[in-house]
Amino acid sequence: MPQLNLSRLEFGDRVQHQLRVVELAEKRTSNGDPFFIVTLGNACSQIDSGPVWSDRIAENWLDGVVRGDVVQAIGNIGLYRARRQLVLSAPLRILPREELRLEDFLPSIDRDPAEYWDILDRFRSQIVPPTIRRVLDVFFADDDFRGRFERAPASVGGHHCRLGGLLEHVTEVAAIARQTAKAMRANADLAVAGALLHDIGKVEAYSISWEGFGRTREGHLIEHVVLGCLMLDRKLRKLGEPFCSDEQSLELQHLILSHHGVLEFGSPVRPLTLEAEVLHWADEASAKGASFREAAADDAAFPDNAEFGDKNKLWRVDRRALWRKKHNWGMPEG
């Protein structure tokens, strides 16, 4: 059965579906009266409930409900200050998780992962130096790693924050780095290798659960940049074969460690080679481009279908405004 796309529902539409509790927030009116807002979602989208007031709380409308629960939600789409909300008409009923698939209730990429793998595998096959291909194969020819990589998000609350987001992000970075390296007369094969390796640490740094995306113990204590470098070093040492020279290994580690560009953004070192600089800006382009795309699609940032977004809701792009164009250039949107 197709997923209910909450973002496409209109005023008055009926909802009677299984949805995950993304967030449960207690708030107060200006008079101090308490109420709850429940953010509900599935793999396609999410929506906030209307206020659940104290009388409904007393009637057990949210009895036992916590973040990560899947509930049967019943209500209709209402509008408050031109923003859609789900006005509940019945208590939320918690459903047993063992009868459900987690993947149906977490945000996920909207393309088949196989399409991204086709691109990445083609890029790998076109790399000329066999040494680079051998190092990449240590990870990307391993079925277990590919499965974990394909499922991981690229962040826990920012760009590409969804199942498959890491695969989508790395494909974008590889495509951008490849073309930029060619234009700048850098080593395109090395830039692509850096793109594929730069975020491998996120496989170990991020967790996936009913509560959503989070950080593992390693993610908290070391973070993905250093984790990726350690994973590469650990894998090459464990294999015990001279897949590459110490100097070549050092350069690949530098690509991973410097891809955030500056120390305050998590890089232990700034890019010191042309390929590392190309990789850094390719990573930035993918991350910032995704943030712009997501911000432009956020109806809450454009109340009353405004042409320019509300700066207070544009945290993804940190701009005073964002222009949602009313026209196109004869090409389909998307």
C-alpha positions in Angstrom: 0.0 0.0 0.0 1.4 3.4 -0.9 2.5 5.7 2.0 0.3 8.5 3.0 2.0 11.8 1.9 1.1 14.2 4.7 2.6 17.1 2.9 0.0 16.8 0.1 -3.1 16.7 2.3 -5.5 19.7 2.0 -7.8 21.4 4.5 -10.5 19.0 5.6 -8.8 15.8 4.5 -9.4 12.8 6.7 -6.5 11.0 8.4 -6.8 7.5 9.9 -3.3 6.1 9.6 -0.4 4.5 11.4 2.2 7.3 12.1 5.3 7.5 14.2 5.7 10.0 17.0 8.6 12.1 15.9 8.3 14.5 18.8 6.1 15.2 21.8 6.4 18.7 23.0 4.8 20.3 26.1 4.0 24.0 25.6 2.1 26.8 27.3 -0.1 29.6 26.1 0.6 33.2 27.0 -1.8 32.7 29.9 0.3 29.7 31.2 -2.3 27.1 30.1 -0.5 23.8 29.2 -0.9 21.8 26.0 1.0 19.3 23.9 1.9 19.3 20.2 2.6 15.9 18.7 4.7 15.7 15.5 3.7 12.6 13.5 5.4 11.2 10.5 6.2 8.3 8.2 8.7 7.6 5.5 7.3 10.3 3.2 6.7 13.3 5.5 5.5 14.6 8.8 3.0 17.0 10.3 2.3 18.7 13.7 -0.9 18.0 15.5 -3.2 20.8 16.7 -3.0 21.6 20.4 -3.9 18.7 22.7 -5.4 20.5 25.7 -5.4 19.5 29.3 -9.0 18.2 29.2 -7.9 15.7 26.5 -4.8 14.8 28.5 -7.1 14.0 31.4 -9.1 11.8 29.0 -5.9 9.8 28.2 -5.6 11.0 24.6 -1.8 10.7 25.0 -1.7 7.9 27.6 1.7 6.3 27.6 2.7 7.9 24.3 6.4 8.7 23.9 8.8 9.7 21.1 9.3 6.7 18.8 5.9 5.1 19.3 3.8 4.2 16.3 0.2 5.2 16.9 -3.1 5.0 15.1 -3.9 8.7 14.5 -7.4 9.8 13.6 -8.3 13.4 12.7 -8.7 16.0 9.9 -6.4 18.5 8.4 -6.9 22.0 9.7 -5.2 25.3 9.2 -3.6 27.6 11.8 -2.1 30.8 10.4 -2.0 29.2 7.0 -0.1 26.2 8.3 -1.5 22.8 8.0 -2.0 20.7 11.2 -3.6 17.5 12.1 -6.6 18.1 14.4 -7.0 14.9 16.3 -10.5 13.6 16.9 -9.6 10.6 18.9 -7.0 9.4 21.4 -3.7 8.1 20.0 -3.5 4.3 20.2 -0.1 2.8 20.5 0.6 -0.1 18.1 3.0 -3.0 18.8 6.3 -2.4 17.0 6.9 -6.1 16.3 4.2 -6.0 13.7 5.7 -3.0 11.9 8.6 -2.2 9.7 10.9 0.6 10.9 11.7 1.7 7.3 8.0 2.6 6.8 8.2 5.2 9.5 11.5 7.0 9.0 12.2 9.6 6.3 13.9 8.0 3.3 15.3 9.1 0.0 12.8 9.3 -2.8 14.9 7.4 -5.4 15.8 3.8 -5.7 19.2 3.3 -4.0 20.2 1.1 -7.0 20.3 4.3 -9.1 22.9 5.9 -6.9 24.9 2.6 -6.7 25.0 2.5 -10.5 26.5 6.0 -10.6 29.1 5.3 -7.8 30.1 1.9 -9.2 30.5 3.4 -12.7 32.8 6.1 -11.2 34.8 3.4 -9.4 35.2 1.3 -12.6 36.5 4.4 -14.5 39.3 5.1 -12.0 42.6 4.4 -13.8 45.2 3.7 -11.0 44.6 0.1 -9.8 45.9 1.1 -6.3 43.0 3.5 -5.8 40.5 0.9 -7.1 41.9 -1.7 -4.7 41.6 0.6 -1.7 38.0 1.5 -2.6 37.1 -2.1 -3.1 38.1 -2.8 0.5 34.8 -1.0 1.4 32.7 -0.7 -1.6 33.0 -4.3 -2.9 32.0 -5.6 0.5 28.3 -6.5 0.6 28.0 -6.0 4.4 29.5 -2.5 4.2 27.3 -1.6 1.2 24.2 -2.6 3.1 25.1 -0.4 6.1 26.2 2.4 3.9 23.0 2.3 1.8 20.8 2.6 4.9 22.7 5.3 6.9 21.6 8.9 7.0 24.1 11.7 6.1 23.3 13.6 9.3 21.1 13.3 12.5 19.3 16.6 12.0 20.7 18.5 9.0 21.3 17.8 5.3 20.2 14.4 3.9 18.8 13.3 7.2 16.9 10.2 6.0 17.4 6.6 5.3 19.7 6.4 2.2 20.8 10.0 2.8 24.5 9.1 3.0 24.4 7.2 -0.3 22.6 10.1 -1.9 25.0 12.7 -0.5 28.2 10.8 -1.4 26.9 10.3 -5.0 26.4 14.0 -5.2 29.8 14.8 -3.8 31.5 12.3 -6.1 29.8 13.8 -9.2 30.6 17.4 -8.2 34.2 16.5 -7.2 34.8 14.6 -10.4 33.8 17.5 -12.7 35.4 20.2 -10.6 38.7 18.3 -10.5 38.7 18.0 -14.3 37.9 21.7 -14.6 40.7 22.6 -12.2 43.2 20.2 -13.7 43.4 18.2 -10.4 43.5 14.4 -10.2 39.9 13.5 -10.8 40.4 9.8 -9.8 41.8 10.9 -6.4 39.0 13.4 -5.9 36.4 10.7 -6.6 38.2 8.3 -4.2 38.1 11.0 -1.5 34.4 11.6 -2.2 33.6 7.9 -1.6 35.8 7.7 1.5 35.1 11.0 3.2 32.0 10.0 5.1 32.5 6.3 5.7 32.8 7.1 9.4 29.1 7.9 9.5 28.3 4.2 9.2 29.8 3.8 12.7 28.9 7.2 14.0 25.1 7.2 13.5 22.4 5.0 14.8 18.9 4.2 13.5 16.0 3.4 15.8 12.3 4.0 16.4 13.3 7.2 18.1 14.9 8.4 14.8 18.5 9.1 13.9 21.1 9.5 16.7 24.8 9.1 17.5 26.5 6.0 18.7 29.0 6.0 21.5 31.7 6.3 18.9 29.9 9.1 17.2 29.7 11.0 20.4 33.3 10.5 21.5 35.2 10.6 18.2 32.7 11.8 15.5 32.6 10.7 11.9 35.6 12.5 10.4 38.2 10.9 12.7 36.2 7.6 12.7 36.5 7.4 8.9 40.2 7.8 9.1 40.5 5.1 11.8 38.3 2.8 9.7 40.5 3.1 6.7 43.7 2.7 8.7 42.2 -0.3 10.6 41.0 -2.0 7.5 44.3 -1.7 5.6 46.4 -2.9 8.6 44.1 -5.9 9.1 44.4 -7.0 5.5 48.1 -7.0 5.9 48.7 -6.6 2.1 50.5 -3.6 0.7 47.4 -2.2 -1.0 49.2 1.2 -1.2 52.3 2.8 0.0 52.4 4.6 3.4 52.5 7.9 1.6 49.4 7.1 -0.5 47.6 5.9 2.6 48.5 9.2 4.3 47.1 11.2 1.4 43.8 9.3 1.5 43.6 9.9 5.3 44.2 13.6 4.7 41.3 13.7 2.3 39.0 12.3 5.0 40.4 14.4 7.8 40.3 17.7 6.0 36.9 17.5 4.2 35.1 19.9 6.6 37.6 22.6 5.6 38.2 24.3 8.9 38.9 23.2 12.4 35.8 24.8 14.0 33.6 22.6 11.7 35.3 19.4 12.8 38.3 19.0 10.5 41.5 18.3 12.5 43.4 19.9 9.6 42.6 22.2 6.7 43.0 20.9 3.1 46.6 21.0 2.0 46.3 19.6 -1.5 44.2 20.7 -4.5 42.2 17.4 -4.4 41.4 17.9 -0.7 40.2 21.5 -1.4 38.1 20.3 -4.3 36.6 17.6 -2.1 35.8 20.1 0.7 33.8 22.4 -1.6 32.1 19.4 -3.3 30.9 18.3 0.1 29.8 21.9 0.9 27.9 22.1 -2.4 26.0 18.9 -1.7 25.2 19.8 1.9 24.2 23.4 1.2 22.3 22.5 -1.9 20.2 19.9 -0.1 19.5 22.4 2.7 18.3 25.0 0.2 16.1 22.4 -1.5 14.6 21.3 1.8 14.0 24.9 3.0 12.3 25.9 -0.2 10.0 22.9 0.2 9.0 23.7 3.8 5.6 25.2 3.7 6.0 26.4 7.3 8.7 28.8 6.2 6.3 30.4 3.7 3.1 31.3 5.7 0.1 32.3 3.6 2.0 31.1 0.5 4.4 34.0 0.8 6.9 34.7 -2.0 9.8 35.1 0.4 10.4 32.8 3.4 10.2 33.8 7.0 13.8 34.3 8.2 12.9 32.8 11.6 12.1 29.5 10.0 15.1 29.3 7.6 17.6 27.8 10.0 18.7 25.3 7.4 20.2 28.1 5.2 20.8 30.9 7.6 19.4 33.6 5.3 17.2 36.7 5.9 14.9 35.3 3.2 14.5 32.6 0.6 12.7 33.2 -2.7 10.1 30.7 -3.7 9.7 31.4 -7.4 6.2 31.5 -8.9 7.5 30.8 -12.4 9.5 28.2 -14.2 11.6 28.2 -17.4 9.5 25.7 -19.3 11.1 22.8 -17.5 9.3 20.5 -15.0 9.8 21.3 -11.3 11.9 19.0 -9.2 
